[in-house]
Amino acid sequence: MEERIDGGLVPQIDLISMLKDIAKEWWAILLLSLAVALFADIWVNVTYQPEYKTSTTFVVTAKGMNTNVYQNLNSTQQLAQQFTEIMDSNVLKKKVAQDLKMSSLNIDSSVDLVPETNLITLSVKAGTAVESYRILQSIMKNYNTVSDYAIKNVIIETIQSPAVSMAPVNPLNEKKTMIIAFIAAAAVFMVLVAGLSYLRDTIKNPKDVTSKLDTRLLGSIYHEKKSKSIKLRKKKEFVSMLISNPLRSFQYAESNKLMSSRVRSYMDKENAKTLLVTSVMENEGKSTVAANLALGLAQEGSRVMLIDCDFRKPAQYKIFDMEGKDADDLGKVLTGKAGTENLICNWNDTNLYMILNRTSSNSIEALLKSTTLRQIVGFCRQNMDYVIIDTSPLALVSDTEELAQMADASVLVVRQDTVLTKDINDAIDILNNTRGKVLGCVLNDASSSQITGSTAHYGYGGYYEKRA
């Protein structure tokens, strides 16, 4: 849904679509996050500089025979305040550098006062344990040269001698680094996918149809898994998506029946008997919608003819599981390889009749311009209550525009969050410039939470409740 602000359209956040996009791209997020974690591990190993710390503890006392605790503590505080300056003095650095036979030296030291005592801890950090130990030893050897000028009447004695450090004070934790990098990268990539989902201008819910498309919503088809059984998924066995299949859910079947009823109502208002069913792109489910539309109309008592005019990728024979049935293909009839006597087949002794295709054709233009096709459509129109024509996707080929000239109206199947709104509106404009103007669109494969309202009883956005 969009909201108007200062004359412009601002898209509303659709969390469900964002989560679906994140779930859809989980493998990419996982791989990229792992790559970032590995890179972080390599980077940390390359740039890692260990630090070894060597410490010693001094006791500070005031010079003179009549010293007391207060004088010692006072001297310690003074020394602690000035010891850092002593460590930074060029005189001491020069002395230590000469002692260690180095041209220059940057001492990384710290001075800590032990609370309520006259003790001072001096620590030195360096790149190696030996280096930090030698620097501290040299400081202890030469600090009197500087400290005598800084603090008078103070005696500094070592009570804890320095020892060579056995481990760095900043140990490298590769596992922790990789985990943090992985989590941070995954969060960033998920936010990025969610942002792209937000910015992508598609039809994400039924309300978007009203606010974004130049047509009406004829119905929303609930998302249904093809195989609910894990065994069937592994075997990849055929599972009918027809509403006549008792394995289909109530929501899925009823949403298709409701859509069929609304389509019939609008067709009757327009005195339309021949209906074209198409989509903008492939894999939007147009053939399944066309099959269930025809079946739904037949279940209402109407005589319905379903014609598969998708000459590039015919699918109706698969949907109805009629691959081995005795009936001539429409393509063969149009090319003169077969007659029309065995062209029409009936579906399980019902009011649904079908003209099927089983093989794709390379001579599409010749088939569409064939007078035989127009005669077949005309015959069906005269002898049936409704004729449903399944065609190729509109954006990929020009077949549908030719077939739309033979239809009284058309329906556009829009799969949720798949095709850009601009492309859908362009397709609507193309169809409206033909004889088969658009009755409306069917939102297919929609999430149940995006179809249902919070107060709906049957899962169609409160449709039954509003009617009551």
DRENDO-1510 file (C-alpha; in Angstrom, 1 decimal, always signed):
<recs>
REC; n; res; u; v; w
REC; 1; MET; +0.0; +0.0; +0.0 .
REC; 2; GLU; +1.1; +3.5; -0.6 .
REC; 3; GLU; +0.4; +6.7; +1.3 .
REC; 4; ARG; +0.2; +10.2; -0.1 .
REC; 5; ILE; +2.6; +12.7; +1.4 .
REC; 6; ASP; +2.9; +16.2; -0.1 .
REC; 7; GLY; +1.4; +15.1; -3.4 .
REC; 8; GLY; +3.7; +12.1; -3.8 .
REC; 9; LEU; +3.4; +8.4; -3.2 .
REC; 10; VAL; +5.3; +6.9; -0.3 .
REC; 11; PRO; +5.4; +3.0; -0.3 .
REC; 12; GLN; +4.4; +1.4; +3.0 .
REC; 13; ILE; +6.7; -1.1; +4.7 .
REC; 14; ASP; +5.6; -4.6; +4.0 .
REC; 15; LEU; +7.4; -6.8; +6.5 .
REC; 16; ILE; +6.0; -10.1; +5.1 .
REC; 17; SER; +7.5; -9.4; +1.7 .
REC; 18; MET; +10.8; -8.3; +3.2 .
REC; 19; LEU; +11.0; -11.5; +5.3 .
REC; 20; LYS; +10.1; -13.6; +2.2 .
REC; 21; ASP; +12.9; -11.9; +0.2 .
REC; 22; ILE; +15.3; -12.5; +3.0 .
REC; 23; ALA; +14.3; -16.2; +3.2 .
REC; 24; LYS; +14.5; -16.5; -0.5 .
REC; 25; GLU; +18.1; -15.1; -0.5 .
REC; 26; TRP; +19.2; -17.0; +2.6 .
REC; 27; TRP; +21.9; -19.0; +0.7 .
REC; 28; ALA; +23.4; -15.8; -0.7 .
REC; 29; ILE; +23.4; -14.1; +2.7 .
REC; 30; LEU; +25.0; -17.2; +4.2 .
REC; 31; LEU; +27.7; -17.5; +1.6 .
REC; 32; LEU; +28.5; -13.8; +1.7 .
REC; 33; SER; +28.6; -13.7; +5.5 .
REC; 34; LEU; +30.9; -16.7; +5.5 .
REC; 35; ALA; +33.2; -14.9; +3.0 .
REC; 36; VAL; +33.3; -11.8; +5.2 .
REC; 37; ALA; +34.1; -14.0; +8.2 .
REC; 38; LEU; +36.9; -15.7; +6.4 .
REC; 39; PHE; +38.3; -12.3; +5.2 .
REC; 40; ALA; +38.1; -10.9; +8.7 .
REC; 41; ASP; +40.0; -13.9; +10.0 .
REC; 42; ILE; +42.7; -13.4; +7.3 .
REC; 43; TRP; +42.8; -9.7; +7.9 .
REC; 44; VAL; +43.2; -10.1; +11.7 .
REC; 45; ASN; +46.0; -12.6; +11.3 .
REC; 46; VAL; +47.9; -10.4; +8.8 .
REC; 47; THR; +47.5; -7.2; +11.0 .
REC; 48; TYR; +47.8; -8.9; +14.4 .
REC; 49; GLN; +50.6; -7.4; +16.5 .
REC; 50; PRO; +51.1; -9.2; +19.8 .
REC; 51; GLU; +51.8; -7.2; +22.9 .
REC; 52; TYR; +53.8; -8.5; +25.8 .
REC; 53; LYS; +53.6; -6.8; +29.2 .
REC; 54; THR; +56.3; -6.9; +31.9 .
REC; 55; SER; +55.6; -5.3; +35.3 .
REC; 56; THR; +57.4; -4.5; +38.5 .
REC; 57; THR; +56.2; -3.1; +41.9 .
REC; 58; PHE; +58.0; -0.3; +43.8 .
REC; 59; VAL; +57.6; +0.7; +47.4 .
REC; 60; VAL; +58.0; +4.5; +48.0 .
REC; 61; THR; +59.3; +5.9; +51.2 .
REC; 62; ALA; +60.3; +9.4; +52.2 .
REC; 63; LYS; +63.9; +10.1; +53.2 .
REC; 64; GLY; +64.7; +10.8; +56.8 .
REC; 65; MET; +64.5; +9.2; +60.2 .
REC; 66; ASN; +61.1; +10.6; +61.2 .
REC; 67; THR; +59.0; +9.3; +58.3 .
REC; 68; ASN; +55.4; +8.3; +58.9 .
REC; 69; VAL; +52.6; +6.6; +56.9 .
REC; 70; TYR; +51.2; +10.0; +55.8 .
REC; 71; GLN; +54.5; +11.1; +54.4 .
REC; 72; ASN; +55.0; +7.8; +52.6 .
REC; 73; LEU; +51.5; +8.0; +51.0 .
REC; 74; ASN; +52.0; +11.6; +50.1 .
REC; 75; SER; +55.3; +10.8; +48.4 .
REC; 76; THR; +53.7; +7.9; +46.6 .
REC; 77; GLN; +50.9; +10.0; +45.2 .
REC; 78; GLN; +53.4; +12.7; +44.1 .
REC; 79; LEU; +55.6; +10.0; +42.4 .
REC; 80; ALA; +52.6; +8.4; +40.7 .
REC; 81; GLN; +51.5; +11.8; +39.3 .
REC; 82; GLN; +55.0; +12.5; +38.0 .
REC; 83; PHE; +56.2; +9.1; +37.0 .
REC; 84; THR; +54.4; +9.2; +33.6 .
REC; 85; GLU; +56.3; +12.4; +32.8 .
REC; 86; ILE; +59.5; +10.7; +33.9 .
REC; 87; MET; +58.8; +7.8; +31.5 .
REC; 88; ASP; +58.2; +10.3; +28.7 .
REC; 89; SER; +61.3; +12.3; +29.3 .
REC; 90; ASN; +63.8; +12.4; +26.5 .
REC; 91; VAL; +66.6; +11.9; +29.0 .
REC; 92; LEU; +65.3; +8.6; +30.2 .
REC; 93; LYS; +64.5; +7.4; +26.6 .
REC; 94; LYS; +67.9; +8.3; +25.5 .
REC; 95; LYS; +69.5; +6.5; +28.4 .
REC; 96; VAL; +67.4; +3.3; +27.8 .
REC; 97; ALA; +68.1; +3.4; +24.1 .
REC; 98; GLN; +71.8; +3.7; +24.7 .
REC; 99; ASP; +71.6; +0.9; +27.2 .
REC; 100; LEU; +69.8; -1.4; +24.7 .
REC; 101; LYS; +72.0; -0.2; +21.8 .
REC; 102; MET; +69.0; +1.2; +19.9 .
REC; 103; SER; +68.9; +4.4; +17.8 .
REC; 104; SER; +65.6; +5.5; +19.2 .
REC; 105; LEU; +62.9; +4.2; +21.5 .
REC; 106; ASN; +59.2; +4.9; +22.1 .
REC; 107; ILE; +58.4; +3.5; +25.6 .
REC; 108; ASP; +54.8; +2.3; +26.0 .
REC; 109; SER; +54.5; +2.3; +29.7 .
REC; 110; SER; +51.8; +2.8; +32.4 .
REC; 111; VAL; +52.0; +3.7; +36.1 .
REC; 112; ASP; +49.4; +2.5; +38.5 .
REC; 113; LEU; +49.1; +3.5; +42.2 .
REC; 114; VAL; +47.9; +0.7; +44.5 .
REC; 115; PRO; +45.1; +2.3; +46.5 .
REC; 116; GLU; +45.7; +3.1; +50.2 .
REC; 117; THR; +49.3; +2.0; +49.9 .
REC; 118; ASN; +52.7; +3.4; +49.1 .
REC; 119; LEU; +53.1; +0.9; +46.2 .
REC; 120; ILE; +53.5; +1.7; +42.6 .
REC; 121; THR; +53.2; -0.7; +39.7 .
REC; 122; LEU; +55.2; +0.1; +36.6 .
REC; 123; SER; +54.3; -1.8; +33.4 .
REC; 124; VAL; +56.0; -1.8; +29.9 .
REC; 125; LYS; +54.5; -3.2; +26.7 .
REC; 126; ALA; +56.5; -4.3; +23.7 .
REC; 127; GLY; +56.2; -6.5; +20.6 .
REC; 128; THR; +58.1; -9.4; +22.2 .
REC; 129; ALA; +58.4; -10.7; +25.7 .
REC; 130; VAL; +62.2; -10.3; +25.8 .
REC; 131; GLU; +62.0; -6.7; +24.5 .
REC; 132; SER; +59.4; -5.6; +27.2 .
REC; 133; TYR; +61.6; -7.3; +29.9 .
REC; 134; ARG; +64.8; -5.6; +28.7 .
REC; 135; ILE; +63.1; -2.2; +28.5 .
REC; 136; LEU; +61.8; -2.4; +32.0 .
REC; 137; GLN; +65.1; -3.6; +33.3 .
REC; 138; SER; +66.8; -0.6; +31.7 .
REC; 139; ILE; +64.2; +1.8; +33.1 .
REC; 140; MET; +64.8; +0.4; +36.6 .
REC; 141; LYS; +68.5; +0.8; +36.0 .
REC; 142; ASN; +68.4; +4.4; +34.8 .
REC; 143; TYR; +65.2; +6.1; +36.3 .
REC; 144; ASN; +67.2; +7.5; +39.3 .
REC; 145; THR; +69.0; +9.7; +36.8 .
REC; 146; VAL; +65.7; +11.5; +36.1 .
REC; 147; SER; +63.7; +10.9; +39.2 .
REC; 148; ASP; +66.2; +12.7; +41.5 .
REC; 149; TYR; +65.5; +15.9; +39.6 .
REC; 150; ALA; +61.8; +15.4; +39.6 .
REC; 151; ILE; +61.1; +14.3; +43.2 .
REC; 152; LYS; +63.3; +15.1; +46.1 .
REC; 153; ASN; +63.7; +13.1; +49.4 .
REC; 154; VAL; +62.1; +9.9; +48.0 .
REC; 155; ILE; +63.4; +6.4; +48.2 .
REC; 156; ILE; +62.1; +3.9; +45.6 .
REC; 157; GLU; +62.7; +0.2; +46.3 .
REC; 158; THR; +61.7; -2.8; +44.2 .
REC; 159; ILE; +59.7; -5.4; +46.0 .
REC; 160; GLN; +58.7; -7.5; +43.0 .
REC; 161; SER; +61.2; -8.1; +40.3 .
REC; 162; PRO; +60.1; -8.2; +36.7 .
REC; 163; ALA; +59.7; -11.5; +34.9 .
REC; 164; VAL; +59.5; -12.4; +31.2 .
REC; 165; SER; +55.9; -12.6; +30.1 .
REC; 166; MET; +54.8; -16.0; +28.8 .
REC; 167; ALA; +51.8; -14.9; +26.8 .
REC; 168; PRO; +50.6; -11.7; +25.0 .
REC; 169; VAL; +48.2; -9.5; +26.8 .
REC; 170; ASN; +46.1; -9.2; +23.6 .
REC; 171; PRO; +45.7; -12.8; +22.6 .
REC; 172; LEU; +44.3; -13.4; +19.1 .
REC; 173; ASN; +40.8; -14.9; +19.3 .
REC; 174; GLU; +40.1; -16.0; +15.8 .
REC; 175; LYS; +36.8; -17.9; +16.6 .
REC; 176; LYS; +35.3; -14.8; +18.3 .
REC; 177; THR; +36.4; -12.6; +15.5 .
REC; 178; MET; +34.8; -14.8; +12.9 .
REC; 179; ILE; +31.6; -15.1; +14.8 .
REC; 180; ILE; +31.3; -11.4; +15.3 .
REC; 181; ALA; +32.2; -10.7; +11.6 .
REC; 182; PHE; +29.7; -13.4; +10.4 .
REC; 183; ILE; +26.8; -12.0; +12.6 .
REC; 184; ALA; +27.6; -8.4; +11.6 .
REC; 185; ALA; +27.8; -9.3; +7.9 .
REC; 186; ALA; +24.6; -11.3; +8.0 .
REC; 187; ALA; +22.8; -8.4; +9.7 .
REC; 188; VAL; +24.0; -6.0; +7.1 .
REC; 189; PHE; +23.1; -8.2; +4.1 .
REC; 190; MET; +19.6; -8.9; +5.6 .
REC; 191; VAL; +19.1; -5.1; +6.0 .
REC; 192; LEU; +20.3; -4.6; +2.4 .
REC; 193; VAL; +17.9; -7.3; +1.0 .
REC; 194; ALA; +15.1; -5.8; +3.1 .
REC; 195; GLY; +15.9; -2.3; +1.8 .
REC; 196; LEU; +15.9; -3.6; -1.8 .
REC; 197; SER; +12.6; -5.3; -1.2 .
REC; 198; TYR; +11.2; -2.0; +0.1 .
REC; 199; LEU; +12.4; -0.1; -2.8 .
REC; 200; ARG; +11.3; -2.6; -5.4 .
REC; 201; ASP; +8.0; -1.4; -6.8 .
REC; 202; THR; +6.0; -4.6; -7.2 .
REC; 203; ILE; +2.5; -5.7; -6.1 .
REC; 204; LYS; +3.1; -7.0; -2.6 .
REC; 205; ASN; -0.5; -7.4; -1.4 .
REC; 206; PRO; -4.1; -6.9; -2.5 .
REC; 207; LYS; -4.2; -3.3; -1.5 .
REC; 208; ASP; -1.3; -2.5; -3.9 .
REC; 209; VAL; -3.6; -3.6; -6.8 .
REC; 210; THR; -6.0; -0.8; -5.9 .
REC; 211; SER; -3.4; +1.9; -5.3 .
REC; 212; LYS; -0.9; +1.0; -8.1 .
REC; 213; LEU; -2.6; -0.7; -11.0 .
REC; 214; ASP; -4.9; +0.7; -13.6 .
REC; 215; THR; -7.5; -2.1; -13.1 .
REC; 216; ARG; -9.6; -3.9; -10.5 .
REC; 217; LEU; -8.7; -6.9; -8.3 .
REC; 218; LEU; -10.8; -9.9; -9.3 .
REC; 219; GLY; -9.4; -12.2; -6.6 .
REC; 220; SER; -6.4; -13.3; -4.6 .
REC; 221; ILE; -5.2; -16.9; -4.8 .
REC; 222; TYR; -3.8; -18.3; -1.6 .
REC; 223; HIS; -0.3; -19.7; -1.8 .
REC; 224; GLU; -0.4; -23.5; -1.9 .
REC; 225; LYS; +2.5; -25.9; -1.9 .
REC; 226; LYS; +2.4; -28.4; -4.8 .
REC; 227; SER; +3.5; -31.4; -2.6 .
REC; 228; LYS; +2.6; -31.4; +1.1 .
REC; 229; SER; +4.1; -34.8; +1.5 .
REC; 230; ILE; +7.9; -35.1; +1.8 .
REC; 231; LYS; +7.7; -38.5; +0.0 .
REC; 232; LEU; +6.0; -37.0; -3.0 .
REC; 233; ARG; +8.5; -34.1; -3.1 .
REC; 234; LYS; +11.4; -36.6; -3.2 .
REC; 235; LYS; +9.7; -38.7; -5.9 .
REC; 236; LYS; +8.7; -35.6; -7.8 .
REC; 237; GLU; +5.4; -37.3; -8.6 .
REC; 238; PHE; +2.6; -35.4; -10.3 .
REC; 239; VAL; +0.3; -33.6; -7.8 .
REC; 240; SER; -2.7; -31.8; -9.2 .
REC; 241; MET; -3.1; -28.1; -8.4 .
REC; 242; LEU; -6.8; -28.2; -9.6 .
REC; 243; ILE; -9.5; -27.3; -7.1 .
REC; 244; SER; -11.1; -30.6; -7.8 .
REC; 245; ASN; -8.2; -32.3; -6.0 .
REC; 246; PRO; -9.4; -33.2; -2.5 .
REC; 247; LEU; -5.8; -32.7; -1.2 .
REC; 248; ARG; -5.9; -29.0; -2.0 .
REC; 249; SER; -6.6; -26.8; +1.1 .
REC; 250; PHE; -9.9; -25.2; +1.7 .
REC; 251; GLN; -8.5; -21.7; +1.5 .
REC; 252; TYR; -6.8; -22.4; -1.9 .
REC; 253; ALA; -10.0; -24.0; -3.4 .
REC; 254; GLU; -12.3; -21.4; -2.1 .
REC; 255; SER; -10.1; -18.4; -3.2 .
REC; 256; ASN; -10.2; -19.9; -6.7 .
REC; 257; LYS; -14.0; -20.4; -6.6 .
REC; 258; LEU; -14.5; -16.9; -5.4 .
REC; 259; MET; -12.3; -15.6; -8.2 .
REC; 260; SER; -14.2; -17.6; -10.8 .
REC; 261; SER; -17.5; -16.2; -9.5 .
REC; 262; ARG; -16.3; -12.6; -9.7 .
REC; 263; VAL; -14.8; -13.1; -13.2 .
REC; 264; ARG; -18.2; -14.6; -14.4 .
REC; 265; SER; -20.0; -11.7; -12.9 .
REC; 266; TYR; -17.9; -9.1; -14.8 .
REC; 267; MET; -18.0; -11.1; -18.0 .
REC; 268; ASP; -21.8; -11.2; -17.8 .
REC; 269; LYS; -21.9; -7.4; -17.3 .
REC; 270; GLU; -19.7; -6.9; -20.4 .
REC; 271; ASN; -21.6; -9.6; -22.4 .
REC; 272; ALA; -18.2; -11.3; -22.8 .
REC; 273; LYS; -18.1; -15.0; -23.6 .
REC; 274; THR; -14.4; -15.4; -24.7 .
REC; 275; LEU; -11.8; -14.6; -22.1 .
REC; 276; LEU; -8.0; -14.4; -22.6 .
REC; 277; VAL; -5.9; -15.3; -19.5 .
REC; 278; THR; -2.3; -14.2; -19.6 .
REC; 279; SER; +0.5; -12.7; -17.5 .
REC; 280; VAL; +3.4; -10.3; -17.9 .
REC; 281; MET; +6.2; -12.8; -17.4 .
REC; 282; GLU; +6.4; -16.6; -17.2 .
REC; 283; ASN; +6.2; -18.6; -13.9 .
REC; 284; GLU; +3.4; -16.4; -12.6 .
REC; 285; GLY; +0.9; -19.3; -12.6 .
REC; 286; LYS; -1.4; -18.1; -15.4 .
REC; 287; SER; -2.0; -21.6; -16.8 .
REC; 288; THR; -3.0; -23.0; -13.4 .
REC; 289; VAL; -5.3; -19.9; -12.8 .
REC; 290; ALA; -6.8; -20.4; -16.2 .
REC; 291; ALA; -7.4; -24.1; -15.5 .
REC; 292; ASN; -9.1; -23.5; -12.1 .
REC; 293; LEU; -11.1; -20.6; -13.6 .
REC; 294; ALA; -12.5; -22.9; -16.3 .
REC; 295; LEU; -13.1; -25.6; -13.7 .
REC; 296; GLY; -14.8; -23.2; -11.3 .
REC; 297; LEU; -17.1; -21.9; -14.0 .
REC; 298; ALA; -18.0; -25.5; -15.0 .
REC; 299; GLN; -18.7; -26.4; -11.4 .
REC; 300; GLU; -21.2; -23.6; -11.3 .
REC; 301; GLY; -23.1; -25.3; -14.1 .
REC; 302; SER; -21.8; -23.4; -17.2 .
REC; 303; ARG; -20.5; -25.2; -20.3 .
REC; 304; VAL; -16.9; -24.1; -20.5 .
REC; 305; MET; -14.2; -24.6; -23.2 .
REC; 306; LEU; -10.6; -24.3; -22.2 .
REC; 307; ILE; -8.2; -23.7; -25.1 .
REC; 308; ASP; -4.4; -23.9; -24.7 .
REC; 309; CYS; -3.1; -21.3; -27.1 .
REC; 310; ASP; +0.3; -21.1; -25.5 .
REC; 311; PHE; +2.1; -22.6; -28.5 .
REC; 312; ARG; +5.6; -22.0; -27.0 .
REC; 313; LYS; +5.2; -23.7; -23.6 .
REC; 314; PRO; +1.8; -25.5; -23.5 .
REC; 315; ALA; +0.9; -26.6; -20.0 .
REC; 316; GLN; -2.8; -27.5; -19.7 .
REC; 317; TYR; -2.2; -31.2; -20.6 .
REC; 318; LYS; +0.2; -31.4; -17.7 .
REC; 319; ILE; -2.2; -29.6; -15.3 .
REC; 320; PHE; -5.0; -32.0; -16.1 .
REC; 321; ASP; -2.7; -35.0; -16.4 .
REC; 322; MET; -3.8; -35.8; -20.0 .
REC; 323; GLU; -0.5; -36.4; -21.6 .
REC; 324; GLY; -1.5; -39.8; -22.9 .
REC; 325; LYS; -5.1; -39.1; -23.7 .
REC; 326; ASP; -6.5; -39.7; -27.2 .
REC; 327; ALA; -7.0; -36.2; -28.7 .
REC; 328; ASP; -5.3; -34.3; -31.5 .
REC; 329; ASP; -3.2; -31.3; -30.6 .
REC; 330; LEU; -4.4; -27.8; -31.6 .
REC; 331; GLY; -1.0; -27.2; -33.2 .
REC; 332; LYS; -1.3; -30.2; -35.5 .
REC; 333; VAL; -4.8; -29.2; -36.5 .
REC; 334; LEU; -3.7; -25.7; -37.4 .
REC; 335; THR; -0.8; -27.0; -39.5 .
REC; 336; GLY; -3.1; -29.4; -41.3 .
REC; 337; LYS; -1.5; -32.5; -39.8 .
REC; 338; ALA; -4.7; -33.5; -38.2 .
REC; 339; GLY; -8.5; -32.9; -38.5 .
REC; 340; THR; -10.8; -31.3; -36.1 .
REC; 341; GLU; -12.9; -34.4; -35.5 .
REC; 342; ASN; -10.8; -35.5; -32.5 .
REC; 343; LEU; -9.8; -32.1; -31.3 .
REC; 344; ILE; -12.1; -31.5; -28.4 .
REC; 345; CYS; -12.0; -33.7; -25.2 .
REC; 346; ASN; -14.2; -33.7; -22.2 .
REC; 347; TRP; -13.0; -33.6; -18.6 .
REC; 348; ASN; -14.3; -36.5; -16.5 .
REC; 349; ASP; -17.9; -36.2; -17.9 .
REC; 350; THR; -18.3; -32.7; -16.6 .
REC; 351; ASN; -19.2; -29.3; -18.2 .
REC; 352; LEU; -15.6; -28.7; -18.9 .
REC; 353; TYR; -14.2; -29.2; -22.4 .
REC; 354; MET; -10.7; -28.7; -23.6 .
REC; 355; ILE; -8.6; -28.2; -26.7 .
REC; 356; LEU; -5.0; -29.0; -25.8 .
REC; 357; ASN; -1.5; -28.7; -27.0 .
REC; 358; ARG; +1.3; -31.1; -26.1 .
REC; 359; THR; +4.2; -29.9; -28.3 .
REC; 360; SER; +5.7; -26.4; -28.8 .
REC; 361; SER; +5.8; -25.0; -32.3 .
REC; 362; ASN; +8.3; -22.8; -34.2 .
REC; 363; SER; +5.8; -21.4; -36.7 .
REC; 364; ILE; +3.8; -19.3; -34.3 .
REC; 365; GLU; +2.9; -16.5; -36.7 .
REC; 366; ALA; +1.5; -18.9; -39.2 .
REC; 367; LEU; -0.6; -20.6; -36.5 .
REC; 368; LEU; -2.0; -17.3; -35.2 .
REC; 369; LYS; -2.9; -16.0; -38.7 .
REC; 370; SER; -4.6; -19.3; -39.5 .
REC; 371; THR; -8.3; -18.9; -40.3 .
REC; 372; THR; -8.8; -22.3; -38.8 .
REC; 373; LEU; -8.0; -20.9; -35.3 .
REC; 374; ARG; -10.5; -18.1; -35.7 .
REC; 375; GLN; -13.1; -20.7; -36.8 .
REC; 376; ILE; -12.4; -22.9; -33.9 .
REC; 377; VAL; -12.7; -20.0; -31.4 .
REC; 378; GLY; -15.9; -18.9; -33.2 .
REC; 379; PHE; -17.4; -22.4; -33.0 .
REC; 380; CYS; -16.6; -22.6; -29.3 .
REC; 381; ARG; -18.1; -19.2; -28.7 .
REC; 382; GLN; -21.4; -20.3; -30.3 .
REC; 383; ASN; -21.7; -23.6; -28.5 .
REC; 384; MET; -20.3; -22.9; -25.1 .
REC; 385; ASP; -21.3; -20.5; -22.3 .
REC; 386; TYR; -17.7; -19.4; -21.7 .
REC; 387; VAL; -14.4; -19.9; -23.6 .
REC; 388; ILE; -11.1; -19.5; -21.6 .
REC; 389; ILE; -8.0; -19.0; -23.7 .
REC; 390; ASP; -4.6; -19.7; -22.1 .
REC; 391; THR; -1.8; -17.7; -23.8 .
REC; 392; SER; +1.9; -17.0; -23.7 .
REC; 393; PRO; +3.3; -14.3; -21.3 .
REC; 394; LEU; +2.7; -10.8; -22.8 .
REC; 395; ALA; +6.1; -9.3; -22.2 .
REC; 396; LEU; +8.1; -12.1; -23.9 .
REC; 397; VAL; +6.3; -12.5; -27.2 .
REC; 398; SER; +3.6; -10.8; -29.3 .
REC; 399; ASP; +1.4; -13.9; -29.5 .
REC; 400; THR; -1.0; -12.6; -26.9 .
REC; 401; GLU; -1.7; -9.4; -28.7 .
REC; 402; GLU; -2.9; -11.3; -31.7 .
REC; 403; LEU; -5.0; -13.7; -29.6 .
REC; 404; ALA; -6.5; -10.7; -27.7 .
REC; 405; GLN; -8.2; -9.6; -30.9 .
REC; 406; MET; -10.2; -12.8; -30.9 .
REC; 407; ALA; -11.3; -12.4; -27.3 .
REC; 408; ASP; -14.1; -10.4; -25.7 .
REC; 409; ALA; -12.1; -9.6; -22.6 .
REC; 410; SER; -8.9; -10.5; -20.8 .
REC; 411; VAL; -7.6; -11.2; -17.3 .
REC; 412; LEU; -4.0; -10.6; -16.2 .
REC; 413; VAL; -2.5; -12.9; -13.6 .
REC; 414; VAL; -0.1; -11.1; -11.3 .
REC; 415; ARG; +2.2; -13.1; -9.1 .
REC; 416; GLN; +2.8; -11.5; -5.8 .
REC; 417; ASP; +6.0; -9.4; -5.5 .
REC; 418; THR; +7.4; -10.6; -8.9 .
REC; 419; VAL; +6.9; -8.1; -11.7 .
REC; 420; LEU; +7.5; -4.4; -11.5 .
REC; 421; THR; +4.3; -2.3; -11.3 .
REC; 422; LYS; +5.3; -0.3; -14.4 .
REC; 423; ASP; +5.6; -3.4; -16.5 .
REC; 424; ILE; +2.1; -4.6; -15.3 .
REC; 425; ASN; +0.5; -1.3; -16.2 .
REC; 426; ASP; +2.2; -1.3; -19.6 .
REC; 427; ALA; +0.7; -4.8; -20.2 .
REC; 428; ILE; -2.7; -3.5; -19.1 .
REC; 429; ASP; -2.4; -0.6; -21.6 .
REC; 430; ILE; -1.5; -3.1; -24.4 .
REC; 431; LEU; -4.5; -5.3; -23.7 .
REC; 432; ASN; -6.8; -2.3; -23.4 .
REC; 433; ASN; -5.8; -1.3; -26.9 .
REC; 434; THR; -7.1; -4.7; -28.3 .
REC; 435; ARG; -10.5; -6.1; -28.6 .
REC; 436; GLY; -10.0; -8.1; -25.3 .
REC; 437; LYS; -9.9; -5.3; -22.8 .
REC; 438; VAL; -8.8; -6.1; -19.3 .
REC; 439; LEU; -11.6; -7.1; -16.8 .
REC; 440; GLY; -9.1; -7.0; -14.0 .
REC; 441; CYS; -6.2; -8.9; -12.5 .
REC; 442; VAL; -5.8; -12.0; -10.2 .
REC; 443; LEU; -3.2; -11.7; -7.5 .
REC; 444; ASN; -1.6; -15.2; -7.5 .
REC; 445; ASP; +0.6; -17.0; -4.9 .
REC; 446; ALA; -0.2; -14.5; -2.2 .
REC; 447; SER; +0.7; -15.2; +1.5 .
REC; 448; SER; -2.3; -16.0; +3.6 .
REC; 449; SER; -1.5; -13.2; +6.1 .
REC; 450; GLN; -1.6; -10.7; +3.2 .
REC; 451; ILE; -5.0; -12.0; +1.9 .
REC; 452; THR; -6.7; -12.4; +5.2 .
REC; 453; GLY; -7.8; -9.6; +7.4 .
REC; 454; SER; -7.6; -9.6; +11.2 .
REC; 455; THR; -11.4; -10.1; +11.4 .
REC; 456; ALA; -12.0; -12.3; +8.4 .
REC; 457; HIS; -13.7; -15.6; +8.9 .
REC; 458; TYR; -12.8; -17.4; +5.7 .
REC; 459; GLY; -9.5; -15.8; +4.7 .
REC; 460; TYR; -10.4; -13.4; +1.9 .
REC; 461; GLY; -9.6; -10.0; +3.5 .
REC; 462; GLY; -13.0; -10.0; +5.3 .
REC; 463; TYR; -14.9; -10.4; +2.0 .
REC; 464; TYR; -17.7; -12.6; +3.4 .
REC; 465; GLU; -18.0; -10.5; +6.5 .
REC; 466; LYS; -18.2; -7.3; +4.6 .
REC; 467; ARG; -21.0; -8.7; +2.4 .
REC; 468; ALA; -22.9; -9.9; +5.4 .
</recs>
